[in-house]
Amino acid sequence: MPILSIVTYIPLAAAVVILLLPGLGDRGTRWLALLASIATFAASLVALVGFNPRAAGMQFEERVVWLPELGITYHLGVDGISILLLVLTTLLQVLAIIASWTPITRRVREYYISMLLLETGMIGVFISLDLFLFYIFWEVMLIPMALLIGIWGSTNRVYAAVKFFLYTLAGSLLMLVGIIAMYQVYFDRTGQRSLDLLDLQRVIPQTDLVFQLWVFLAFFVAFAIKVPMWPFHTWLPDAHVEAPTAGSVILAGVLLKMGGYGFLRFNLPLFPAATRELAFPILLLSTIAIIYGALVALVQPDLKKLVAYSSVSHMGFVTMGIFALNQQGLEGAMIVMLSHGFVTGALFLLVGVIYERAHTREIAYFGGLATRMPVYASLFGLFMLSSIGLPGMSGFIGEFLAILGAFEVEQFRWMAVVAMLVIILAAFYMMWMFQRVVFGQESPNVRGFPDVTWRELVTLAPLAVLTIAVGVYPGPVFELLHAPVEGVLAALPQVALR
C-alpha cells in the first residue's frame, strides 16, 4: 500500500472537492477539511506503527520513473527523522483546523483550500527523496502560507505576507541553483542523470571543497531563512503577529522545522567537507540567535511577538545541536524541534484564545486571568514551564542534549556555556509575561471572560499530554532517532569534531 502517497494526497483531494463543490457551504467545508485532516493524521499513525526503528535506511519507499530523459523520479520514503516530523505535521494540522472553526468567518472555502494545500506541501517536503520533487513541494508550501497571512491576517498582513514570500523565495532560488549544480556534477562524473538523493549521496561528498562550500551555502541560506537563524530571522515576528492563530501554529510548529530538517537531510550528508569548514561560524550564529531572541523577547509588549522571538532563541538550540556533529547534539536538536512544535504551537493557541475574547494581544491589557479562567491559566503555566526547560517536560531534554553535544567539542564549549546562561533569560521573560497576564490584580478588561471552551480544550489537551509524555519518557522518540542519526554521522567520518 502506498501509504506515503495516501498521506500526502488526502488533503489535496479534499481541497479539490471543496473547490469543485461550492454548494457545500461554510459548515460543510469546515467538516470536510476536518475529516480530511483527521484521515491524514490516522494514515500517518499507520505509517508510524508500521515503522521499524531498528532498520537502517528509508522505509515505505515509493519509486516511479517520472521524467526518464531527465533522470527525475517520483521517490518517497521516510526514516526515523522524517516519520516524526510527518506525524507532528498531521497532528498540528488537525488542531489548526479545529482552532479555525469559529474565528474564520470570511472566505471560508478559500481558507480551508489554502490550509489543505499547505498540508500537502509540508508533508511532501518531509518525505521526498528526489530533489526535483522536494523543490516542487517546497514551493507548493510557500504560496498557501503567504495567502493565509495576507488574506486572513491582522492589520499589516499584506506587508508581512510579502516579506515572508520574498524571503523564502530568495532562499528557494539559491537552493535551486545548488540543485542544478549537483545535477550537472553528477552527470559529469557518472554519465547518468539523476536528482535522487540516494544517488547524489554516493557522488557529491567526493567533490572538491570549493564546490561543496558554494553549494552548501546555497542550501544553507534557504534553510537558515526557514529556521530562522540570525540574521535571516526578520520576517518571522511580522509573519507571526499578522498571521491568524492557526497560521501561527503551523508556521511555528512545522514550517520552522523544515530548516533543521534540511540541514540534517541535505547539508550534512551531501557536503561533509564543507560541514567541517563551516561548523564553527554556524555555531557562532546559533549562539547569537539564542542570545538575541531572548533579549528581544524581554522587551516585547505583544504576546505573539514575545513568543515569536522566543522561537528564534529556541531554534538556535536546534542548529547548535546539529552542527555539534555528534549523537547527543543531533538527537537533542530533533527533540527540540518536536518539543517546539508542541509547546510553541500551544502557546500560539493560548494567545489566540484570549485574543478572541479581548481582540488585543497587548500584555498590559490583561491581568488576573487565573481568577476568571483557571483551566486556561493551568494550561498556560504548563506550556510556559516547558518552554523554559523545566525538567520532566519535553523542553528540557532536547535543550540539555543540544548543549551537551556542543559542550563535548572543546572549541565549542564556551558557546554551550553561554547557551546555558541564556536559559535564565528565557525563564525571566516567560515567567514575567505569565505573571503579568495570569496573576496579579484582576484587570477590569478581563471581567466576564469565559474559561476555555470544549473546542479550545480539544486543541490544547493533546499537546499537553505529548509535552509531558516526551519529557517523562522520551525513549520511544530516541529509538526512532538512533538509526538515522547514526547514518548521518556515518556519512561524516572525516568531520568528527571531538
C-alpha positions as CSV (number, residue, x, y, z in Angstrom):
1,M,0.0,0.0,0.0
2,P,1.5,3.4,-1.0
3,I,0.9,4.8,2.5
4,L,3.1,7.9,1.9
5,S,1.2,8.9,-1.2
6,I,-2.1,8.4,0.7
7,V,-0.9,10.7,3.5
8,T,0.3,13.3,1.0
9,Y,-2.8,13.5,-1.2
10,I,-5.7,13.2,1.1
11,P,-5.6,16.9,1.8
12,L,-5.1,17.7,-1.8
13,A,-8.1,15.6,-2.8
14,A,-10.2,17.4,-0.1
15,A,-9.1,20.8,-1.4
16,V,-10.2,19.8,-4.9
17,V,-13.6,18.7,-3.7
18,I,-14.1,21.9,-1.8
19,L,-13.1,23.9,-4.9
20,L,-15.4,22.0,-7.2
21,L,-18.4,21.9,-4.8
22,P,-19.1,25.4,-3.7
23,G,-22.6,24.2,-2.6
24,L,-21.0,22.6,0.4
25,G,-21.4,25.9,2.3
26,D,-19.2,27.1,5.2
27,R,-20.3,24.3,7.5
28,G,-19.8,21.5,5.0
29,T,-16.4,23.0,4.1
30,R,-15.3,23.0,7.7
31,W,-16.4,19.4,8.3
32,L,-14.8,18.1,5.1
33,A,-11.5,19.8,5.9
34,L,-11.6,18.4,9.5
35,L,-12.4,14.9,8.3
36,A,-9.6,15.0,5.7
37,S,-7.1,16.2,8.2
38,I,-8.1,13.5,10.7
39,A,-7.9,10.9,8.0
40,T,-4.4,12.2,7.1
41,F,-3.3,12.0,10.7
42,A,-4.7,8.5,11.0
43,A,-2.8,7.4,7.9
44,S,0.4,8.9,9.3
45,L,-0.2,6.9,12.5
46,V,-0.5,3.8,10.4
47,A,2.9,4.6,8.9
48,L,4.4,5.2,12.4
49,V,3.0,2.0,13.8
50,G,4.4,0.0,10.9
51,F,7.8,1.7,11.0
52,N,10.7,-0.4,12.1
53,P,13.0,1.8,14.2
54,R,15.9,-0.7,14.2
55,A,16.1,-0.9,10.4
56,A,18.6,1.3,8.6
57,G,17.8,3.3,5.6
58,M,14.5,4.5,4.2
59,Q,11.2,2.7,4.7
60,F,7.8,2.7,2.8
61,E,9.7,3.7,-0.3
62,E,7.7,4.5,-3.4
63,R,9.8,4.9,-6.6
64,V,8.3,5.6,-10.0
65,V,10.2,6.8,-13.1
66,W,8.7,10.2,-13.8
67,L,10.8,12.0,-16.4
68,P,13.3,9.4,-17.6
69,E,15.1,11.6,-20.1
70,L,15.9,14.0,-17.2
71,G,16.6,11.3,-14.6
72,I,13.7,12.5,-12.4
73,T,11.8,10.0,-10.3
74,Y,8.7,10.1,-8.0
75,H,10.6,8.9,-5.0
76,L,9.2,9.0,-1.5
77,G,10.5,7.4,1.7
78,V,10.9,8.0,5.5
79,D,13.4,7.3,8.2
80,G,13.0,8.0,11.9
81,I,13.7,11.7,11.5
82,S,11.0,12.3,8.8
83,I,8.4,10.0,10.3
84,L,8.4,12.0,13.5
85,L,8.0,15.3,11.6
86,L,5.3,13.7,9.4
87,V,3.2,12.8,12.4
88,L,3.9,16.2,14.0
89,T,2.6,17.9,10.8
90,T,-0.5,15.9,10.5
91,L,-1.4,16.3,14.2
92,L,-0.9,20.1,14.2
93,Q,-3.0,20.3,11.1
94,V,-6.0,18.7,12.8
95,L,-5.6,21.1,15.8
96,A,-5.2,24.1,13.4
97,I,-8.4,23.2,11.6
98,I,-10.3,22.9,14.9
99,A,-8.8,26.2,16.1
100,S,-10.1,27.9,12.9
101,W,-13.7,26.7,13.4
102,T,-15.2,30.0,14.7
103,P,-12.5,32.7,14.2
104,I,-12.6,32.3,10.4
105,T,-15.9,33.7,9.1
106,R,-15.0,35.2,5.7
107,R,-13.8,33.4,2.5
108,V,-14.2,30.1,4.4
109,R,-13.8,27.9,1.3
110,E,-10.6,29.7,0.2
111,Y,-9.2,29.5,3.7
112,Y,-9.6,25.7,4.0
113,I,-8.4,25.1,0.5
114,S,-5.2,27.0,1.4
115,M,-4.8,25.1,4.6
116,L,-5.2,21.7,2.9
117,L,-2.8,22.7,0.1
118,L,-0.3,23.8,2.7
119,E,-0.6,20.4,4.4
120,T,0.2,18.6,1.2
121,G,3.2,20.8,0.6
122,M,4.5,20.3,4.1
123,I,4.1,16.5,4.0
124,G,5.8,16.3,0.6
125,V,8.8,18.3,1.9
126,F,9.5,15.7,4.7
127,I,9.1,12.6,2.6
128,S,10.5,13.5,-0.9
129,L,13.8,11.7,-1.8
130,D,14.1,13.2,-5.3
131,L,15.3,16.9,-5.2
132,F,13.1,17.9,-8.1
133,L,10.0,16.6,-6.2
134,F,11.3,18.1,-3.0
135,Y,11.6,21.5,-4.7
136,I,8.1,21.3,-6.0
137,F,6.6,20.6,-2.6
138,W,8.8,23.3,-1.1
139,E,7.3,25.9,-3.5
140,V,3.7,24.5,-3.1
141,M,4.0,25.1,0.6
142,L,5.1,28.7,0.2
143,I,2.1,30.1,-1.7
144,P,-0.8,29.0,0.6
145,M,1.1,30.2,3.7
146,A,1.6,33.6,2.2
147,L,-2.1,33.7,1.3
148,L,-3.1,32.7,4.9
149,I,-1.1,35.6,6.2
150,G,-2.0,38.1,3.6
151,I,-5.8,37.5,3.5
152,W,-6.8,36.3,6.9
153,G,-4.1,38.1,9.0
154,S,-4.2,41.3,11.0
155,T,-3.7,44.9,10.2
156,N,-0.3,44.8,8.4
157,R,-1.0,41.4,6.9
158,V,-0.1,42.2,3.3
159,Y,3.3,43.6,4.3
160,A,4.0,40.5,6.4
161,A,2.9,38.1,3.7
162,V,5.0,39.8,1.0
163,K,8.1,39.8,3.3
164,F,7.6,36.1,4.1
165,F,7.1,35.3,0.4
166,L,10.2,37.3,-0.8
167,Y,12.5,35.9,1.9
168,T,11.5,32.3,1.3
169,L,11.5,32.7,-2.5
170,A,15.0,34.2,-2.4
171,G,16.3,31.2,-0.4
172,S,14.4,28.8,-2.7
173,L,16.1,30.3,-5.8
174,L,19.5,29.9,-4.3
175,M,18.7,26.3,-3.4
176,L,17.5,25.7,-7.0
177,V,20.9,26.9,-8.2
178,G,22.6,24.4,-5.9
179,I,20.3,21.6,-7.1
180,I,21.2,22.3,-10.7
181,A,24.9,22.4,-9.9
182,M,24.7,19.0,-8.3
183,Y,22.7,17.6,-11.2
184,Q,25.4,18.7,-13.6
185,V,28.3,17.4,-11.5
186,Y,26.6,14.0,-11.1
187,F,26.1,13.8,-14.9
188,D,29.8,14.8,-15.5
189,R,31.1,12.1,-13.1
190,T,28.7,9.2,-13.9
191,G,27.3,9.9,-17.4
192,Q,23.9,9.5,-15.9
193,R,21.2,12.0,-15.0
194,S,19.7,11.9,-11.5
195,L,18.4,14.1,-8.7
196,D,17.7,11.2,-6.4
197,L,19.1,11.9,-3.0
198,L,20.4,8.4,-2.5
199,D,22.3,8.6,-5.8
200,L,23.7,12.1,-5.1
201,Q,24.9,10.9,-1.7
202,R,27.3,8.5,-3.4
203,V,28.9,11.1,-5.6
204,I,28.6,14.7,-4.3
205,P,30.5,14.0,-1.0
206,Q,33.5,13.1,-3.1
207,T,33.6,16.5,-4.9
208,D,36.3,19.1,-4.0
209,L,35.9,21.5,-1.1
210,V,35.3,24.7,-3.2
211,F,32.3,23.1,-4.9
212,Q,30.9,21.8,-1.6
213,L,31.3,25.2,0.1
214,W,29.4,27.0,-2.6
215,V,26.5,24.5,-2.9
216,F,26.4,24.1,0.9
217,L,25.9,27.9,1.3
218,A,23.2,27.9,-1.4
219,F,21.3,25.3,0.6
220,F,22.2,26.9,3.9
221,V,20.7,30.2,3.1
222,A,17.4,28.6,2.1
223,F,17.2,26.5,5.3
224,A,18.6,29.3,7.6
225,I,15.7,31.5,6.4
226,K,13.3,28.8,7.3
227,V,14.7,28.1,10.8
228,P,15.1,31.2,11.0
229,M,18.7,31.8,12.0
230,W,20.0,35.2,12.9
231,P,20.4,37.4,10.8
232,F,17.8,35.8,8.4
233,H,15.0,36.0,11.1
234,T,13.4,39.4,10.5
235,W,10.4,38.0,8.5
236,L,9.3,35.8,11.4
237,P,8.0,38.3,14.0
238,D,5.9,40.1,11.3
239,A,4.6,36.9,9.9
240,H,3.6,35.5,13.4
241,V,2.0,38.7,14.6
242,E,-0.1,39.2,11.4
243,A,-1.0,35.5,10.8
244,P,-4.3,34.1,12.0
245,T,-3.9,31.8,15.0
246,A,-3.9,28.6,13.0
247,G,-1.3,30.1,10.6
248,S,1.0,30.9,13.6
249,V,0.6,27.3,14.9
250,I,1.6,25.8,11.6
251,L,4.3,28.4,11.0
252,A,5.9,27.7,14.4
253,G,5.1,24.0,14.7
254,V,6.0,22.8,11.2
255,L,7.5,25.4,8.8
256,L,10.4,26.3,11.1
257,K,11.3,22.6,11.3
258,M,11.9,22.5,7.6
259,G,15.2,24.4,8.1
260,G,16.5,21.9,10.6
261,Y,15.3,19.0,8.6
262,G,17.0,20.4,5.5
263,F,20.3,20.6,7.3
264,L,20.0,17.0,8.5
265,R,18.8,15.6,5.3
266,F,20.9,17.5,2.7
267,N,23.7,19.7,4.1
268,L,25.4,17.3,6.4
269,P,25.4,14.1,4.3
270,L,25.9,15.8,0.9
271,F,28.7,18.3,1.9
272,P,30.8,16.7,4.6
273,A,34.0,18.7,3.9
274,A,32.0,22.0,3.8
275,T,30.3,21.0,7.0
276,R,33.6,20.7,8.8
277,E,34.8,24.1,7.5
278,L,31.6,25.9,8.4
279,A,30.6,24.3,11.6
280,F,32.2,26.9,13.8
281,P,30.7,30.0,12.1
282,I,27.3,28.4,12.1
283,L,27.5,27.6,15.8
284,L,28.5,31.1,16.4
285,L,25.4,32.3,14.5
286,S,23.4,29.9,16.6
287,T,24.8,31.3,19.8
288,I,24.0,34.8,18.7
289,A,20.4,33.7,17.8
290,I,19.9,32.2,21.3
291,I,21.1,35.4,22.9
292,Y,19.4,37.8,20.6
293,G,16.0,36.1,20.6
294,A,15.9,36.0,24.4
295,L,17.0,39.7,24.8
296,V,14.4,41.0,22.3
297,A,11.7,38.8,23.8
298,L,12.4,40.5,27.1
299,V,11.0,43.9,25.9
300,Q,8.0,42.8,23.8
301,P,4.7,44.3,24.8
302,D,2.8,42.0,22.4
303,L,2.2,38.3,23.4
304,K,2.6,37.0,19.9
305,K,5.9,38.9,19.3
306,L,7.3,37.6,22.6
307,V,6.5,34.0,21.6
308,A,7.9,34.7,18.1
309,Y,11.2,36.0,19.3
310,S,11.4,33.1,21.8
311,S,11.2,30.8,18.8
312,V,14.3,32.5,17.3
313,S,16.1,31.6,20.6
314,H,14.8,28.1,20.8
315,M,15.6,27.3,17.2
316,G,19.2,28.4,17.9
317,F,19.5,25.3,20.1
318,V,18.4,23.2,17.1
319,T,21.2,24.5,14.9
320,M,23.7,24.3,17.8
321,G,22.9,20.7,18.3
322,I,23.0,19.8,14.6
323,F,26.4,21.4,13.9
324,A,27.9,20.0,17.1
325,L,28.1,16.9,14.8
326,N,27.7,14.2,17.4
327,Q,25.0,11.8,18.6
328,Q,23.9,13.9,21.6
329,G,23.7,17.1,19.6
330,L,21.7,15.7,16.6
331,E,19.2,13.8,18.7
332,G,18.9,16.8,21.0
333,A,18.2,19.0,18.0
334,M,15.4,16.7,16.9
335,I,13.8,16.6,20.4
336,V,13.9,20.4,20.5
337,M,12.2,20.6,17.1
338,L,9.4,18.2,18.3
339,S,9.1,20.0,21.7
340,H,9.0,23.4,20.0
341,G,6.2,22.1,17.8
342,F,4.1,21.0,20.8
343,V,4.9,23.9,23.1
344,T,5.1,27.0,20.8
345,G,2.1,25.7,18.9
346,A,0.2,25.5,22.1
347,L,1.4,29.0,23.2
348,F,0.1,30.5,20.0
349,L,-3.2,28.7,20.5
350,L,-3.4,30.1,24.0
351,V,-2.7,33.6,22.7
352,G,-5.5,33.1,20.2
353,V,-7.9,32.1,23.0
354,I,-7.6,35.4,24.8
355,Y,-7.4,37.3,21.5
356,E,-10.8,36.0,20.5
357,R,-12.1,37.4,23.8
358,A,-10.2,40.7,24.0
359,H,-9.3,41.4,20.4
360,T,-5.8,42.6,21.5
361,R,-2.6,40.8,22.3
362,E,-1.1,43.6,24.5
363,I,0.3,42.1,27.7
364,A,-0.6,45.3,29.7
365,Y,-4.3,44.8,28.8
366,F,-4.5,41.6,30.8
367,G,-4.1,40.7,34.5
368,G,-5.6,38.2,36.9
369,L,-6.8,35.7,34.4
370,A,-6.3,32.9,36.9
371,T,-9.4,34.1,38.7
372,R,-11.6,34.1,35.7
373,M,-10.0,31.3,33.6
374,P,-8.4,28.8,36.0
375,V,-8.2,26.0,33.3
376,Y,-6.7,28.4,30.9
377,A,-4.2,29.6,33.5
378,S,-3.2,26.0,34.3
379,L,-2.6,25.1,30.7
380,F,-0.7,28.3,30.1
381,G,1.5,27.6,33.1
382,L,2.3,24.1,31.9
383,F,3.4,25.2,28.4
384,M,5.3,28.2,29.9
385,L,7.3,25.9,32.2
386,S,8.0,23.5,29.3
387,S,9.2,26.5,27.2
388,I,11.8,27.5,29.8
389,G,13.0,23.9,30.0
390,L,11.6,22.6,33.3
391,P,12.9,19.0,33.9
392,G,10.2,16.4,33.3
393,M,8.8,18.3,30.3
394,S,9.8,18.0,26.6
395,G,11.5,21.3,26.5
396,F,14.2,20.2,28.9
397,I,15.6,17.0,27.4
398,G,16.2,18.5,23.9
399,E,18.0,21.6,25.0
400,F,20.0,19.7,27.5
401,L,21.3,17.3,24.8
402,A,21.9,20.1,22.3
403,I,24.0,21.9,24.9
404,L,25.7,18.7,25.9
405,G,26.6,18.0,22.2
406,A,28.2,21.4,21.8
407,F,30.0,21.0,25.2
408,E,31.6,17.8,24.1
409,V,33.5,19.6,21.4
410,E,36.3,21.6,23.1
411,Q,36.3,24.6,20.7
412,F,32.5,24.9,21.0
413,R,32.4,24.6,24.8
414,W,32.2,28.3,25.6
415,M,29.2,28.6,23.3
416,A,27.5,25.8,25.2
417,V,28.1,27.7,28.5
418,V,26.7,30.9,27.0
419,A,23.6,29.0,25.8
420,M,23.1,27.6,29.3
421,L,23.2,31.1,30.8
422,V,20.7,32.4,28.3
423,I,18.2,29.9,29.6
424,I,18.0,32.1,32.7
425,L,16.8,35.0,30.5
426,A,14.2,32.7,28.9
427,A,12.9,31.9,32.4
428,F,12.7,35.6,33.2
429,Y,10.8,36.8,30.1
430,M,8.4,33.9,30.1
431,M,7.6,33.9,33.8
432,W,7.4,37.7,33.8
433,M,4.9,37.6,31.0
434,F,2.9,34.8,32.7
435,Q,2.9,36.8,36.0
436,R,1.5,39.9,34.3
437,V,-1.1,38.1,32.3
438,V,-2.3,35.4,34.7
439,F,-1.7,36.6,38.2
440,G,-1.7,39.9,40.0
441,Q,-4.7,42.2,40.4
442,E,-7.6,41.4,38.1
443,S,-7.8,43.8,35.2
444,P,-11.3,45.2,34.6
445,N,-10.8,44.3,31.0
446,V,-11.0,40.6,31.7
447,R,-14.2,40.6,33.7
448,G,-16.7,38.3,32.1
449,F,-14.1,36.3,30.1
450,P,-15.3,32.7,29.9
451,D,-12.8,29.9,30.6
452,V,-11.6,27.7,27.7
453,T,-14.4,26.1,25.6
454,W,-14.5,22.4,24.7
455,R,-13.2,23.3,21.3
456,E,-10.2,25.2,22.7
457,L,-9.6,22.4,25.2
458,V,-9.6,19.8,22.4
459,T,-6.8,21.7,20.6
460,L,-4.7,22.1,23.8
461,A,-5.1,18.8,25.6
462,P,-3.2,16.6,23.1
463,L,-0.2,18.9,23.1
464,A,-0.2,19.0,26.9
465,V,-0.2,15.2,27.0
466,L,2.7,15.0,24.5
467,T,4.7,17.7,26.2
468,I,4.6,15.7,29.5
469,A,5.0,12.3,27.8
470,V,8.1,13.1,25.8
471,G,9.6,14.9,28.9
472,V,9.0,12.0,31.2
473,Y,9.6,9.1,28.8
474,P,11.5,10.1,25.6
475,G,12.7,6.6,25.0
476,P,10.4,5.8,22.0
477,V,11.5,9.0,20.3
478,F,15.1,8.2,20.8
479,E,14.6,4.7,19.5
480,L,13.3,6.2,16.2
481,L,16.2,8.7,16.0
482,H,19.2,6.4,16.8
483,A,19.4,4.7,13.3
484,P,19.0,7.8,11.1
485,V,21.3,9.9,13.3
486,E,24.0,7.2,13.2
487,G,23.5,7.2,9.4
488,V,24.1,10.9,9.2
489,L,27.2,10.7,11.4
490,A,28.5,7.7,9.4
491,A,28.5,9.9,6.3
492,L,30.7,12.4,8.2
493,P,33.7,10.3,9.4
494,Q,36.2,12.9,8.4
495,V,34.4,15.7,10.2
496,A,34.2,14.4,13.7
497,L,35.0,17.4,15.9
498,R,35.8,15.5,19.2
